[in-house]
Amino acid sequence: MTVPVFSGVCRAVSEGDLIALVPAQLAAKVAETFSLHVFEPPMQIDPPLIIGIWHKRSDNTPLASWMRERVFHLMRALDAQS
């Protein structure tokens, strides 16, 4: 099954006999809301590689630069939690 967002995964799992692998931060946040049981995976899972890409014409655009820095700042905070 493919869904466009992680919240769709949680809803699908909560309404059937499915399992899913989702980020720990998401699982902790939604487990109670969706009445989900959270387990550690039975094997080591490498963290995903997340990269940022943008068109070169946006390199020096102040708004695009500001937005990239905000996103990167949020992603660094998630990396520090793992």
C-alpha positions in Angstrom: 0.0 0.0 0.0 1.2 3.5 -0.7 -0.1 6.6 0.9 1.0 10.2 0.3 1.7 11.1 4.0 2.7 9.3 7.2 -0.6 10.1 8.9 -2.3 8.1 6.2 -0.2 5.1 7.2 -1.3 5.4 10.8 -4.9 5.6 9.9 -4.7 2.6 7.6 -2.9 0.5 10.3 -5.4 1.5 12.9 -8.4 0.4 10.8 -7.1 -3.0 9.8 -4.7 -5.9 10.5 -1.7 -4.1 9.0 1.8 -3.2 10.3 4.0 -0.3 9.3 7.4 1.0 9.8 7.3 4.7 10.6 9.7 7.2 12.3 9.8 6.8 16.1 8.9 10.4 16.7 5.7 9.9 14.7 4.8 6.6 16.3 5.2 8.1 19.8 3.1 11.1 18.9 0.1 9.2 17.3 0.1 5.9 19.1 -2.6 6.9 21.6 -4.7 8.8 19.1 -4.9 5.9 16.7 -4.8 3.2 19.5 -1.6 1.7 18.1 0.9 -0.7 19.7 4.5 0.5 19.1 7.3 -2.0 18.9 11.0 -1.8 18.0 11.8 -3.4 14.7 13.4 -6.9 15.1 16.5 -5.8 13.1 18.8 -2.8 12.7 17.5 -0.2 10.3 19.8 2.3 8.9 18.6 5.9 9.2 17.3 7.3 5.9 19.4 9.7 3.9 17.6 13.0 3.5 18.9 15.6 1.1 17.8 19.0 0.1 17.9 20.1 -3.6 16.9 23.3 -5.3 17.3 25.0 -8.6 20.5 27.1 -8.9 18.5 30.2 -9.6 17.2 30.0 -5.9 20.7 30.0 -4.4 20.7 33.7 -3.7 17.0 34.3 -3.4 16.5 35.6 0.2 13.1 33.9 0.8 14.3 30.6 -0.6 17.5 30.8 1.4 15.5 31.6 4.6 13.1 28.6 3.9 16.0 26.2 3.3 17.6 27.3 6.6 14.4 26.8 8.5 13.9 23.3 7.1 17.5 22.3 7.7 17.3 23.6 11.3 14.2 21.4 11.9 15.9 18.4 10.4 19.0 18.9 12.5 16.8 18.8 15.6 15.3 15.5 14.6 18.8 14.1 13.9 19.9 15.1 17.4 17.0 13.2 18.9 18.0 9.9 17.4 
